[in-house]
Structure formats: C-alpha cells, structure tokens
Amino acid sequence: MIYWAQLFHFYQPPTQLPSVLEKICNESYRPLLQVFRDYPNAKATVNINSVLTEMLKDCGHMDVIQGLKELTEKGQIEITCTGKYHPILPLIPLGEVKRQIELDHKTNAYFFGRPYQPNGFFPPEMAYSRDILPAIMETGHRWIIISGVACPVGWPNDTIYQVEHDGKRLAVFFRDNILSNKISFQELGPKEFLENLKSLKGDKENIYVVTAMDAETYGHHIKNWEELFLAEVYEELQVRSETYAHIQQKIVLAAQEASLLQDTETAQQVQTATISQLLDLFPTGEVIDPKPSSWSTTAEDIEAGNPYPLWKEEGNEIHNLLWDHLAICTELCLAATKLADNDEGKHFAGIARGMLDRSFQSDQFWWASRRPMWDINLIHMGLDDQHRSIVNAYRAISTSGADGKVKSDFYNKLVPARELRNKIVDLLFVP
C-alpha cells in the first residue's frame, strides 16, 4: 500500500485586503472544499493560521470555516496547530514562540470547537530549528512536519523518525519537496503523479509519501487546478479501485479482465491519509537532528549557514533593519505590559501587545527578500504594525507610575527606533 498524506496550508497575512481575501475564497477555498465533499473517501491534513480564521469570520466568509469544521467532523481532514500570525519561529524570542502557538490554539479551538484536536504542528514556512521544540512539546503535539531538505539521514518512507528534547520525543515528517513542487508548478498530471508514487514504492511492502503546499495553489495561483489535478486524482483512485474490487469478485477472470486488473493495481494500492494516521501505520525510527531550514531553503543555503534566506539574510539591509526595529518594539511592549498600573496605561499596553503579535508576521520580510519578491507596500504595512506597537507601548509607560529615570530610559529607545524606521522607508525608494 502507498499512503499519500497531503497537507494544505491556508494562510493570508493580517494586512490582506478584504477584496483580495474574497477573491481567494471564491477561486480557491470554496472550490477546494467542494472537491472534498465530492470525494468523501479523500483524506488530508489542513493547516490554517488562526489569523486567517478570524479574517474569514470578520469578512463574512463563515461558510469556509463551517466547511472545514464539517470535513473535520466527518474524519476527512485533521487541522494542525501553528503560530497564529505566521511568524518565522526560529527567529523570534522563545517566549513569543510559545505565545504564538497558544494564541493559535485558543483561536481555532473557539471557531472549530470539539473537532479541533490537533496532533500535529506546522511551523510557518516549515521554518525549523531545534530551539522551537520545547514550546511544541509543551503544548502536547505528537508530530511536526518540516522540509525534506532538513533530513540529515536516509530518506524515510516506511519508518518515522523522531526528534528529542529533554527526554521527550516528537515524530517528525518530511515534506517530499520534489513531488510537492512538481504538483505546485503543474509539472505532473494525475496519471503521471500516480505512476510517480508507484516508482517511489519500489519493492517495499508499504510506504508513505507526504506532500505539502499552499491551499491557494488550487484555483488562485493555478486556475482550476483543484479540478484538473486534485479531483482527477481522486476520481482515478475511486474508479480504478471500484473496477479492481469488481474484478476480484468474479469467479473466472477473462484474459481481457486480467489485463485490466493489472492496469488498476497502481491506483488500488494508493490510499489517502491524514498525517496523524501514519503514526498508527508505520514503525518508529531513530532519533535524528534535522537541519535548520524552511521549505524555501536550498541545500546550498544550508551549507552557507543561511537557513532562512527569505526572511533573514545577512546581506539584506532591509531584513536586518526590520529585525532591529522589531527588537526595540518587543522590548518596549514587554516593558509596557509590566509597568502599566492604571486603566489608561493598561488600555494602551493591550493595544501594543496585540500589535506586537501581528508584527511577527513573516510577509514583511518575505517581500523584502528580493528572491525575487519585492513589494514596498507590504513591507511598509508590516513596519506600520511595528510602529503602532511602539507608540502605544511608550504611551502606556509614560502614563504609568514608573519613576522618571525609567521613563527617560525607554524614551531614549524611541530615537534609534525612529532612525531605523526612516532608513527602512528610504530603502523602499531604491529600485
């Protein structure tokens, strides 16, 4: 048997325009959910950052949330946990890693209710380092999925490796980057995909294959791809499996039917599964130490000591300035939360805290990577969120009962923050 476990990553940044979100819902989310309704035997894993769940509700797309909930109740999909605002977890303070995970769980548990019981964890952009393991393990997850480029040992397809921290272990699944990218870039049709799965099996009795991609690939990035690829694969699996079962029931197989039986064996051997189901189907393997990386990281990036090049590259000046500005933002916000001692100060500290949570979103860095992503508006919107957190944080500090020296020390941090912000804005004018 070949178990195909696919993961769909649903995400839009908190700065996304409502009109764009509506377009994505109509082109991708709703058609994708319909495919699963049309093929009730299809199973998959879904990651949806809860900032998107909130946006769907606020923008009048509760039917998308309800559709995911119904599919979860039927057992067709499982929903993972992640970081609420899609932060690059290895690049943010460890306390904020835990907070982002807890915020995501709390928000999605509210919207999806009892069916939401995540076993797995999807780090945004599959950005991994061993430093994020404690927060994931503390929140009770059974597995994590990361990029195939992170695998330091032989490729696993009939055993499940583990990672370990402080005596606790977590199953680790690796995305098949090659197969996932071929699907994402329309390099495989349905029949070629099934043949590819057969070639991966070789002479092993049972294997699993994990693919993962943005949900928006289907219908939004590639028009009608949910029908032209996904529905066609499900249809092929369903028809051939039914044909195979029918032929098996016959007492006498004609030569023509025997040939047909052989032709359907590949599809009959393929079964969709959630990633969590793989835990019960395959044995546990050795403990390994995956490489720091993301699903956009190349082997050359890892060798160069550059594991997260789209979000923090040493030679990228805007990246460095954004992270420096965010560090000041974080320091002021945490201080404001601690020092606020009256209703007014607590009000502004609460705003600062909420804006800081948003400020960890990855898109501002991704659009500044120039690989080849570059969008001055999306960079600036991320910077605006950081700036709003700083303004409200210092307002909370200034209205608190802290002594003058403390207030002066924090005010002095506003000067380098202003300089950093001005430098970033100036660089946005550079072609």
Summary of the structure (lengths in Angstrom):
residues: 431
radius of gyration: 23.9
end to end distance: 53.0
largest distance: 94.0
contacts: 1470
relative contact order: 0.13
helix: 57%
strand: 14%
